[in-house]
Each structure stands twice: as C-alpha cells, then as structure tokens.
Amino acid sequence: MIRLLRLLFWILIGRPLVLVVLGLNVRNGGGLPAKGPAIVVANHNSHLDTFVLISLFPLRQLGKLRPVAAADYFLRTRPLAWFTLNIINMIPIARAEKGKIDRSADPLLDCAKALEAGEILLVFPEGTRGDTEAIAKFKGGVARLKEQFPDVPVIPIYMQGLGRVMPKGEFALVPVVVDVFVGAPVPSSGSRPDFTRAMEQAVVALKAQAPNRAWR
C-alpha cells in the first residue's frame, strides 16, 4: 500500500509540480546513476530541492531513492514524519546539539545500510538550506561513507533557481526556470577533508556553467 501511495503521489502531485509548474532545464541528465548503490550530492536552497532531485529519475527507481535529511526538522510532527518517511522515503539523520557530540551511535548507519541494499542516497552536504543561490561549506558525512564504500560513485549536482521558488523561511511558490547541472563522479582522494573539498569544488564548478538569468 505504501508503495502504491508513493507512486500515486509522484505521478499526480510531485512530478507535475516540478515538470509543469516549474520550468526545468537539465544538463547532462545522462550522468545520473542508472542504478545503486550511488550517492548524489547537491546544493540546498529550497524546500523543493528534494522534489526536483527525485523527479530527475524514472518512476521505476522511486523505491531506491533515499533523500537524507535532518530528523529534528522532518520528524517534528506525526503527519510530517509519516509523509517524509513513507512518501518521500527519507533517511532521517540526527543532528548533534550545539556543544554536544553523541559518540554512542553512528548517525550514518542507515545510510550505509541503504548503500549495501543498492539504493541511491540524495544528500545535501551543506547540512541546511542556505542563502539564495549561495553554496555553503560542505560537511564531511559523505566523505565518511566514501571511505566505507570506495567503489560507490558520488555524483555532484548544481540546481539554480530553486532558492527563488521557495527559499528558506518562505512557503509561497513562485514559478521560475530551474537549471539542473549534473557532473561527473567525484574522484577519490586521500583524506576525508580532501574529498569533501573536491565535492564542494565540483558543485561550484557546475554553478559556473549556469546562465545568468534576469530574475523578476
């Protein structure tokens, strides 16, 4: 039943919202992983970022797509938790409280299990939605997973325009053209910090390819 509800949501609401209400231009869509395990990393400016990423893939892959997001935000109410866990198929991540580090549990354990199951993680390494069209410093979680799964490709994506569709702190939908740039897999490097920087630089390089649009 959950699979059917998920499919109906994306056929009737999710994909039409992205593909009809928004103008979507995808560059190098053939660079998206055709199967898992894989990790897709992207910049994060809007509530709709996850919707766009999921809509880039064919419907037959819905069950294998696993967005990764903050548990404290998306599990804060029962209806929202049900929707994000069952329809969005999200993997919730517990964020450390300021000044506190919980070393008793691995927050990436469910992500590792998803990769072992051949799924595709959709990750926003900035950790939170940033300022419109800006890219914040990437965090190191993906680099930890890459260490554990060295053969899993990490695909960078840059999305332009979504920060103006539904930016942080806003819930009004403003239709604009959204540009999506898919890059080549980020090559492995010798350390977590180096790989994290390489991911960030890959997304920044894709941003440099984006057209200068006259936003209204």
N, C-alpha and C positions, 0 to 999 in steps of 0.2 A: 504493500500500500504506500509506504513512504517513497519508494522509487517512482511509482506512478504519479504521486503528488508532485514530486520534484520535477519530473518530466513535463507535467502539465503546466507548472509554474513557469518553466523556462520557455515553453512553446507559446503560452498565452500572454505572459507578462514580461519576463526577464529579457528575452531576446528582442521582442518587438520594441521594448523601451529603448534598448541600445541601438538597434539597427534601423528603426523607423523614426523615433522621436529625435535621436541624435544623428548627426552626420558622421559616419565612421570611415576614415581612410586608414587602411592597414598596409604598411610597407614590409615586405619580406615575410608575409604570413607563412610561407613555406618553411621558415626557420623554426616554427613552433614544434615541440616534440609530438610525434605521431603516437607515442605510447610512453608509459612509465617504465621504470622509475625515472623521474626528472624533477628538476626544481626550476621554476620560473620566478625571477626577481624583477620587481618593477617599482617605479616611484609612486608616491602615495599622496594625493591631493584632495580626494573626494570620497564621499560615501559610495559613489558609483564605480570606483576603480575595480572592485571585485566583480561587479556585474559585467563590465567590459571584458575583463580577462577571461571569465567563463564563456562569454559569448564568442570569443575568438576560436573556440574549439567546437568540433561537431557534437551534436546531441548524444551520439553513442558513447562519448567519453565522460558524460556527466558524473557517473558513479566513481570515476577515477580522479576527478578534480577535487583537490583538498585545499581551499584557502586557509591560511594560517593567520589568526588574529587574536587580539587581547581578550582573555576570559573576563576580566573585570568590567569591560565595556559591553560585550555582546551576550553575556550571561546574566546581566543585572536584573532582568525580569523573566518570568516564566514564558510568556508568549515570544519574546525576542530570542530567548535561549532555544526554544523549540524550533523556531524558524531558521536560525543560523546553524544549528546542529543537524537538522533533518533536510531542509530545503537547500540551503547554501552548502551543506556538507562540510562545515568548518571544523578545523582543529583548533581548539582554544589553548592559548598559551598564558600561563600565569606570569604576570609581570612582577618583578621584585619591588617591594615597597622601598621608598627612599631611605637610604641608610641601613637597609636590611637585605641580607643575602641568604636565601634558604638553600643550603647545600644538601639537604636531606632527600631531595627529589630532582630528577633531571627534567626540566621543562620541555626538552626536545624529544622526550621518549616517544610520544605519539607520532611525531614527525618521522622519526626513524622507523617506527612500525609501518607507517604509510609507505615509505620508500621500499621497505622489504616486501610489501604487498604489491609493488609495481604501480603505485599511484603517482600523481603529478602534484607537487606542492606549489601553491601560488603564494609567494611571500613578499611582504613589503619591508625590506631591511632597514628602512628609516625608523620603524617601530611605531610611528603615529603619523597622522595626516599633517603635512607641512603647509607652509605658505604657498599661495597660488603660483604654480609653475616653477617653484623652487625645489631643489634637491638637498635634503639634509644629510648629515653624515650617517653612513650605514653602520649598523650594529653587526656583531660577529657571529650570530647564530647560524647562518647559512655556512659560514666557513667551518664551523664545528661539524655540521652534517657532511660537508665535502670531505673532511678528514676521515670520517667514518665510512663514507661511500665514495671513494675516489673516482669510480667509473660512472657515477651519475652526472649527466650534463646539467650545467647551470646556465639557463638562457636569460639574458637581460632584455628588458622591455622598457621603452620610454613612452609615456602617454601624455599628450599635450591637449589642453582644453578642458579637462575634467575639473580642474580647480575652479573654473568659471561656471561649470554646470551646477555643481552642488558643493561649494567649498566648505572648509571646516567652520562649524558654527552656524551654517545655513541649511535649510531644508527645502527651499524653493528651487524648482527645476527650471533652469534656463537653457533652452536648446542652443547648442553651438556645434561647430565642426570639431570632432575629436580625431587627432592624428595618433596612430599607434606605430611605433618602430620596433621591430623585432631584430635583435642582434645575434651574432654567432656565439656559441658556447664560450664561457669564460675559461681560459686555460688554467690548469692547476698551478699553484705556486708553493713555495717552500714553507710558508707560515700562515697562520690564521689572519694576522693583520695585513699581510701582503695580498692574500686572496680577497679579503674584504675591500681593500682599496681598489683592487682590479675590477671587482664587481661595480663599485661606485663609478669608477672611471669609464667603464663600458656603458653605463646608463647615461653619464654625462656626454659621452661621445655621440650617442644616439640623439640626445637633445640638440646637439649642434647641427644635426641634419634637419631639424624641424623647421617648417616655413614660418616666417613672421606674418602672423595673421592680424588683420585690423579688427580687434575685438570691439564689440559695441556694448 
